């Protein structure tokens, strides 16, 4: 990373992440951890909102422990709040290393030629599309949660029933007497909670997605380098540059391997918490879809479930993508090399690159390997929990 404090990150494809974290009082465009928190007061306010509602969700669940149908939505939000508090803490803790990884990924790409750099940019565009999709999913959930209570108020008013403001999830505070003033205060606090939850999730999860696609872009560059090295011998019978080309390939591959190790360090604990708590949250949300007596909650449960599924897919398919890119690189080395035209010394040299790429590229969530199989396991476990909840209810 540059030693100049005034240097700024290249956030051309990280606009969604910067916007989401900016709302929370964080600045993704800086290059050092001490500059990450640009507004401590804003960050403290949103953190307080999450902690306050954690108490409210726990308080409601404690007092209504025998009614599974009504407490599942509260338990779902309690899980989400705990998960994002943990993610936010890890972001602050590893903030400097996360910024450093952004810098290094961009810096290595700038060293590529125009053709290689375009391959890297194409992967970044996919990451940007993923971030926008997840942003829209979270925004829709928040808007739905903000508007639905008022739609039911209007409906009750025209039906001649005394209107009341009811949130899509149950929460209980000591000062809540059920009146309009208390309900409005809780509603306003709920909006700050939802903004904190959605922007924390958008910022951290889509940043992970960008890391995946940025590293994937470097794998594309590696494949391009090995293809060009093979082409020099196959088409032009040029053996003079082969040793230099393979040395450059090995050096570049070493950088990419370090990026994967850094990503495992930064997101290992976050991925573990994501898989563990989101599995429970999805169970509670899916159960609530068919059993929650509050009809105002159903649309929110549906949209929140969709957002969580996208969240899990970012992590599981991210791990699968990097594994696939590394396997593809290994096959590329073997398939494109004109073995019959190569000297014995060149064949021995290419074995170094071939052996290096045979080492699996695995993203780990402490006890889990992030891949497609894990996503299937999560769904199976969630539906098993739903069956258990149904049995307990009966």
VEXDREN-2710 file (C-alpha; in Angstrom, 1 decimal):
% VEXDREN-2710
k/r/px/py/pz
1/UNK/0.0/0.0/0.0
2/UNK/1.2/3.5/-0.7
3/UNK/2.8/5.3/2.1
4/UNK/1.0/8.5/1.2
5/UNK/-1.9/9.1/3.5
6/UNK/-3.7/11.2/0.9
7/UNK/-3.9/8.3/-1.6
8/UNK/-7.4/7.2/-2.3
9/UNK/-8.7/3.7/-3.2
10/UNK/-9.9/2.9/-6.7
11/UNK/-13.6/2.4/-6.0
12/UNK/-14.9/2.4/-9.5
13/UNK/-16.7/-0.9/-9.0
14/UNK/-17.3/-0.4/-5.3
15/UNK/-19.7/2.4/-5.3
16/UNK/-22.6/0.4/-3.7
17/UNK/-20.3/-0.7/-0.9
18/UNK/-18.9/2.8/-0.3
19/UNK/-22.4/4.3/-0.2
20/UNK/-23.7/1.6/2.2
21/UNK/-20.8/2.0/4.6
22/UNK/-20.8/5.8/4.2
23/UNK/-24.3/5.9/5.7
24/UNK/-23.0/4.0/8.7
25/UNK/-20.2/6.5/9.2
26/UNK/-17.4/4.5/7.5
27/UNK/-15.2/5.6/4.5
28/UNK/-14.1/2.8/2.2
29/UNK/-12.1/5.2/0.1
30/UNK/-9.2/5.6/2.5
31/UNK/-6.1/3.6/2.8
32/UNK/-5.6/3.2/6.5
33/UNK/-7.6/1.7/9.4
34/UNK/-7.4/4.9/11.5
35/UNK/-9.2/6.8/8.7
36/UNK/-11.9/4.2/8.3
37/UNK/-14.4/5.6/10.8
38/UNK/-15.2/9.1/9.4
39/UNK/-18.2/9.7/11.7
40/UNK/-18.0/8.0/15.1
41/UNK/-21.3/9.5/16.2
42/UNK/-23.2/8.1/13.3
43/UNK/-21.6/4.7/13.8
44/UNK/-22.4/4.7/17.5
45/UNK/-26.1/5.7/16.8
46/UNK/-26.7/2.9/14.4
47/UNK/-24.9/0.4/16.7
48/UNK/-27.1/1.6/19.6
49/UNK/-30.2/1.0/17.4
50/UNK/-29.2/-2.6/16.8
51/UNK/-28.4/-3.3/20.5
52/UNK/-31.6/-1.6/21.7
53/UNK/-33.7/-3.8/19.4
54/UNK/-31.7/-6.9/20.4
55/UNK/-33.0/-6.3/23.9
56/UNK/-36.6/-5.7/22.6
57/UNK/-36.6/-8.9/20.5
58/UNK/-35.1/-11.0/23.4
59/UNK/-37.6/-9.4/25.8
60/UNK/-40.6/-10.3/23.6
61/UNK/-39.3/-13.9/23.0
62/UNK/-38.7/-14.4/26.7
63/UNK/-42.3/-13.3/27.7
64/UNK/-43.9/-15.2/24.8
65/UNK/-41.8/-18.3/24.9
66/UNK/-44.7/-20.7/24.8
67/UNK/-46.2/-19.2/21.6
68/UNK/-43.9/-20.4/18.8
69/UNK/-46.0/-18.8/16.0
70/UNK/-45.5/-15.3/17.3
71/UNK/-41.9/-15.4/18.5
72/UNK/-40.3/-16.8/15.4
73/UNK/-40.2/-13.4/13.6
74/UNK/-38.6/-11.9/16.7
75/UNK/-36.0/-14.7/16.9
76/UNK/-35.3/-14.2/13.2
77/UNK/-34.6/-10.5/13.7
78/UNK/-32.6/-11.2/16.8
79/UNK/-30.4/-13.6/14.9
80/UNK/-29.9/-11.0/12.1
81/UNK/-29.0/-8.3/14.6
82/UNK/-26.5/-10.5/16.4
83/UNK/-25.0/-11.6/13.1
84/UNK/-24.5/-8.0/11.8
85/UNK/-23.1/-6.8/15.1
86/UNK/-20.5/-9.5/14.8
87/UNK/-19.8/-8.6/11.1
88/UNK/-19.5/-5.0/12.0
89/UNK/-17.1/-5.7/14.8
90/UNK/-15.0/-7.8/12.4
91/UNK/-15.0/-5.1/9.8
92/UNK/-13.6/-2.6/12.4
93/UNK/-11.1/-5.1/13.6
94/UNK/-9.8/-6.1/10.2
95/UNK/-10.5/-2.7/8.6
96/UNK/-6.9/-2.0/7.8
97/UNK/-6.3/-5.4/6.2
98/UNK/-9.5/-5.2/4.2
99/UNK/-8.5/-1.8/2.8
100/UNK/-5.0/-3.2/2.1
101/UNK/-6.5/-6.1/0.1
102/UNK/-8.6/-3.7/-2.0
103/UNK/-5.5/-1.7/-2.8
104/UNK/-3.4/-4.7/-3.6
105/UNK/-6.0/-6.2/-5.9
106/UNK/-6.3/-3.0/-7.9
107/UNK/-2.5/-2.4/-7.9
108/UNK/-1.7/-5.8/-9.4
109/UNK/-4.4/-5.3/-12.1
110/UNK/-2.8/-2.0/-13.1
111/UNK/0.5/-3.8/-13.9
112/UNK/-1.3/-5.9/-16.6
113/UNK/-1.4/-4.9/-20.2
114/UNK/-4.6/-3.5/-21.8
115/UNK/-5.9/-6.8/-23.0
116/UNK/-5.3/-8.5/-19.6
117/UNK/-6.8/-5.5/-17.7
118/UNK/-10.0/-5.7/-19.7
119/UNK/-10.4/-9.3/-18.6
120/UNK/-10.1/-8.1/-15.0
121/UNK/-12.6/-5.3/-15.6
122/UNK/-15.1/-7.8/-17.0
123/UNK/-15.2/-9.7/-13.7
124/UNK/-15.5/-6.4/-11.8
125/UNK/-18.6/-5.5/-13.8
126/UNK/-20.2/-8.8/-12.8
127/UNK/-19.4/-8.0/-9.1
128/UNK/-21.0/-4.6/-9.6
129/UNK/-24.1/-6.2/-11.0
130/UNK/-24.3/-8.6/-8.0
131/UNK/-23.9/-5.7/-5.6
132/UNK/-26.7/-3.8/-7.3
133/UNK/-29.0/-6.8/-7.2
134/UNK/-28.4/-7.4/-3.5
135/UNK/-28.9/-3.7/-2.8
136/UNK/-32.3/-3.7/-4.6
137/UNK/-33.3/-6.8/-2.6
138/UNK/-32.4/-5.2/0.7
139/UNK/-33.9/-1.9/-0.2
140/UNK/-37.2/-3.5/-1.2
141/UNK/-37.4/-5.3/2.1
142/UNK/-36.8/-2.0/4.0
143/UNK/-39.4/-0.1/2.0
144/UNK/-41.9/-2.9/2.4
145/UNK/-41.3/-2.9/6.2
146/UNK/-41.7/0.9/6.3
147/UNK/-44.9/1.2/4.2
148/UNK/-46.9/-1.9/5.2
149/UNK/-47.8/-0.7/8.7
150/UNK/-49.4/2.4/7.2
151/UNK/-51.2/0.5/4.5
152/UNK/-52.9/-1.6/7.3
153/UNK/-53.7/1.5/9.2
154/UNK/-55.5/3.0/6.2
155/UNK/-57.2/-0.4/5.6
156/UNK/-58.5/-0.5/9.2
157/UNK/-59.6/3.1/9.1
158/UNK/-61.8/2.6/6.0
159/UNK/-63.1/-0.7/7.5
160/UNK/-64.3/1.3/10.5
161/UNK/-61.9/-0.5/12.9
162/UNK/-59.8/1.5/15.3
163/UNK/-56.5/1.8/13.5
164/UNK/-53.2/0.8/15.2
165/UNK/-49.6/0.8/14.0
166/UNK/-48.2/-2.7/13.9
167/UNK/-44.7/-3.6/12.9
168/UNK/-43.9/-6.6/10.7
169/UNK/-42.1/-8.2/13.6
170/UNK/-42.9/-8.4/17.3
171/UNK/-40.7/-6.4/19.8
172/UNK/-41.3/-5.4/23.4
173/UNK/-39.9/-2.4/25.3
174/UNK/-40.8/-1.4/28.9
175/UNK/-42.2/2.0/27.8
176/UNK/-44.4/0.6/25.2
177/UNK/-48.0/1.0/26.4
178/UNK/-49.6/0.2/23.0
179/UNK/-50.6/3.9/22.4
180/UNK/-49.9/5.9/19.3
181/UNK/-47.0/7.9/20.7
182/UNK/-45.1/4.8/21.8
183/UNK/-45.9/3.1/18.5
184/UNK/-44.6/6.1/16.5
185/UNK/-41.4/6.2/18.6
186/UNK/-40.8/2.5/18.0
187/UNK/-41.6/2.9/14.3
188/UNK/-39.0/5.6/13.9
189/UNK/-36.4/3.6/15.8
190/UNK/-37.3/0.6/13.6
191/UNK/-36.5/2.6/10.5
192/UNK/-33.0/3.4/11.9
193/UNK/-32.6/-0.3/12.8
194/UNK/-33.5/-1.5/9.3
195/UNK/-31.1/1.1/7.8
196/UNK/-28.3/-0.1/10.0
197/UNK/-29.0/-3.8/9.3
198/UNK/-29.4/-3.4/5.6
199/UNK/-26.4/-1.2/5.0
200/UNK/-24.1/-3.3/7.2
201/UNK/-25.1/-6.4/5.3
202/UNK/-24.9/-4.7/1.9
203/UNK/-21.5/-3.2/2.6
204/UNK/-19.8/-6.3/4.1
205/UNK/-21.4/-9.0/2.0
206/UNK/-21.1/-7.3/-1.4
207/UNK/-17.5/-6.4/-0.5
208/UNK/-16.8/-10.1/-0.2
209/UNK/-18.4/-10.6/-3.6
210/UNK/-16.1/-8.0/-5.1
211/UNK/-13.1/-9.7/-3.6
212/UNK/-14.2/-13.0/-5.2
213/UNK/-14.7/-11.5/-8.7
214/UNK/-11.5/-9.4/-8.4
215/UNK/-9.4/-12.5/-7.6
216/UNK/-11.3/-14.4/-10.3
217/UNK/-10.2/-11.6/-12.7
218/UNK/-6.6/-12.3/-11.8
219/UNK/-7.1/-16.0/-12.6
220/UNK/-8.3/-14.9/-16.0
221/UNK/-5.1/-13.0/-16.5
222/UNK/-3.1/-16.0/-15.4
223/UNK/-4.8/-18.1/-18.1
224/UNK/-4.1/-15.4/-20.7
225/UNK/-0.4/-15.4/-19.7
226/UNK/0.0/-19.2/-20.0
227/UNK/-1.8/-19.2/-23.4
228/UNK/0.5/-16.5/-24.8
229/UNK/3.6/-18.4/-23.5
230/UNK/2.3/-21.6/-25.3
231/UNK/1.5/-19.7/-28.4
232/UNK/5.1/-18.3/-28.8
233/UNK/6.4/-21.9/-29.1
234/UNK/3.4/-23.4/-31.0
235/UNK/3.1/-20.7/-33.7
236/UNK/6.4/-18.9/-33.8
237/UNK/8.8/-21.5/-32.5
238/UNK/10.1/-18.9/-30.0
239/UNK/11.8/-20.6/-27.1
240/UNK/13.9/-17.6/-26.0
241/UNK/11.2/-16.0/-23.8
242/UNK/9.7/-19.2/-22.2
243/UNK/11.7/-19.2/-19.0
244/UNK/11.0/-15.5/-18.5
245/UNK/7.2/-16.0/-19.2
246/UNK/6.9/-18.9/-16.7
247/UNK/8.8/-16.9/-14.1
248/UNK/6.4/-14.1/-14.5
249/UNK/3.5/-16.5/-14.4
250/UNK/4.7/-18.1/-11.1
251/UNK/5.3/-14.7/-9.5
252/UNK/1.8/-13.5/-10.5
253/UNK/0.2/-16.8/-9.3
254/UNK/2.0/-16.3/-6.0
255/UNK/0.3/-12.9/-5.6
256/UNK/-3.1/-14.5/-6.3
257/UNK/-2.5/-17.3/-3.8
258/UNK/-1.7/-14.7/-1.1
259/UNK/-4.9/-12.8/-1.9
260/UNK/-6.9/-16.0/-1.3
261/UNK/-5.1/-16.6/2.0
262/UNK/-5.9/-13.0/3.0
263/UNK/-9.5/-13.4/2.1
264/UNK/-9.7/-16.5/4.3
265/UNK/-8.2/-14.6/7.2
266/UNK/-10.6/-11.6/6.8
267/UNK/-13.8/-13.5/6.2
268/UNK/-13.2/-16.9/7.9
269/UNK/-15.0/-16.0/11.1
270/UNK/-17.6/-13.9/9.2
271/UNK/-18.4/-16.8/6.9
272/UNK/-18.8/-19.1/9.8
273/UNK/-21.2/-16.7/11.6
274/UNK/-23.1/-16.1/8.3
275/UNK/-23.7/-19.8/7.7
276/UNK/-24.6/-20.7/11.3
277/UNK/-26.9/-17.8/12.1
278/UNK/-28.5/-17.3/8.6
279/UNK/-29.5/-21.0/8.6
280/UNK/-31.5/-20.4/11.8
281/UNK/-32.8/-17.2/10.5
282/UNK/-34.0/-18.7/7.3
283/UNK/-35.7/-21.5/9.3
284/UNK/-37.6/-18.9/11.5
285/UNK/-38.6/-16.8/8.4
286/UNK/-39.9/-19.8/6.4
287/UNK/-41.8/-21.1/9.4
288/UNK/-43.3/-17.6/10.0
289/UNK/-44.5/-17.5/6.3
290/UNK/-47.1/-20.2/7.1
291/UNK/-47.7/-19.7/10.8
292/UNK/-47.4/-16.0/11.7
293/UNK/-50.8/-14.7/12.8
294/UNK/-49.9/-11.1/11.9
295/UNK/-50.7/-10.8/8.1
296/UNK/-48.6/-7.6/7.9
297/UNK/-45.5/-9.7/8.5
298/UNK/-45.9/-12.1/5.6
299/UNK/-44.6/-9.8/2.8
300/UNK/-41.6/-8.8/4.9
301/UNK/-40.8/-12.4/5.8
302/UNK/-40.9/-13.3/2.1
303/UNK/-38.6/-10.5/1.0
304/UNK/-36.2/-11.0/4.0
305/UNK/-36.0/-14.7/3.1
306/UNK/-35.1/-13.8/-0.5
307/UNK/-32.4/-11.4/0.7
308/UNK/-30.9/-14.0/3.0
309/UNK/-30.8/-16.6/0.2
310/UNK/-28.9/-14.1/-2.0
311/UNK/-26.6/-13.4/1.0
312/UNK/-25.8/-17.1/1.4
313/UNK/-25.3/-17.6/-2.3
314/UNK/-22.7/-14.8/-2.3
315/UNK/-20.6/-16.8/0.1
316/UNK/-21.2/-20.3/-1.1
317/UNK/-21.0/-19.7/-4.8
318/UNK/-18.0/-17.3/-4.1
319/UNK/-16.0/-20.2/-2.7
320/UNK/-17.1/-22.5/-5.5
321/UNK/-16.1/-19.9/-8.1
322/UNK/-12.6/-19.5/-6.9
323/UNK/-12.2/-23.3/-6.7
324/UNK/-13.5/-23.6/-10.3
325/UNK/-11.1/-20.8/-11.6
326/UNK/-8.1/-22.5/-10.1
327/UNK/-9.1/-25.9/-11.5
328/UNK/-9.6/-24.3/-14.9
329/UNK/-6.2/-22.8/-14.7
330/UNK/-4.6/-26.1/-14.0
331/UNK/-6.4/-27.7/-17.0
332/UNK/-5.4/-24.8/-19.2
333/UNK/-1.7/-25.3/-18.5
334/UNK/-1.9/-28.9/-19.5
335/UNK/-4.2/-28.5/-22.5
336/UNK/-2.6/-25.5/-24.3
337/UNK/1.1/-26.4/-24.0
338/UNK/2.5/-27.8/-27.3
339/UNK/4.3/-30.6/-25.5
340/UNK/5.7/-32.2/-28.7
341/UNK/7.4/-28.9/-29.6
342/UNK/8.9/-28.2/-26.2
343/UNK/12.4/-28.9/-25.1
344/UNK/12.9/-31.2/-22.1
345/UNK/14.1/-28.3/-19.9
346/UNK/10.9/-26.4/-20.8
347/UNK/8.7/-29.4/-19.9
348/UNK/10.5/-29.6/-16.5
349/UNK/10.0/-25.9/-16.0
350/UNK/6.2/-26.0/-16.8
351/UNK/5.8/-28.7/-14.2
352/UNK/6.5/-26.1/-11.5
353/UNK/3.5/-24.1/-12.6
354/UNK/1.4/-27.2/-13.0
355/UNK/2.2/-28.5/-9.5
356/UNK/1.5/-25.0/-8.0
357/UNK/-2.0/-24.8/-9.5
358/UNK/-2.9/-28.4/-8.5
359/UNK/-3.1/-27.1/-4.9
360/UNK/-6.8/-26.6/-4.2
361/UNK/-8.1/-23.0/-3.7
362/UNK/-10.5/-23.3/-0.8
363/UNK/-12.4/-20.6/1.0
364/UNK/-13.2/-21.7/4.6
365/UNK/-15.7/-20.5/7.2
366/UNK/-13.7/-22.0/10.0
367/UNK/-15.4/-25.4/10.1
368/UNK/-17.0/-25.1/6.6
369/UNK/-15.7/-25.1/3.1
370/UNK/-17.7/-22.5/1.1
371/UNK/-19.1/-24.3/-1.9
372/UNK/-22.4/-25.4/-3.6
373/UNK/-22.7/-28.5/-1.3
374/UNK/-22.7/-26.2/1.7
375/UNK/-25.7/-24.3/0.3
376/UNK/-27.6/-27.5/-0.2
377/UNK/-26.7/-28.5/3.4
378/UNK/-28.0/-25.2/4.7
379/UNK/-31.4/-25.7/3.0
380/UNK/-31.7/-29.2/4.3
381/UNK/-30.8/-28.1/7.9
382/UNK/-33.3/-25.2/7.7
383/UNK/-36.1/-27.4/6.7
384/UNK/-35.2/-29.9/9.4
385/UNK/-35.5/-27.1/12.0
386/UNK/-38.9/-26.2/10.5
387/UNK/-40.1/-29.7/11.0
388/UNK/-38.8/-29.6/14.6
389/UNK/-40.6/-26.4/15.3
390/UNK/-43.8/-27.9/13.9
391/UNK/-43.4/-31.0/16.1
392/UNK/-42.8/-28.8/19.2
393/UNK/-45.9/-26.8/18.4
394/UNK/-48.0/-29.9/18.2
END
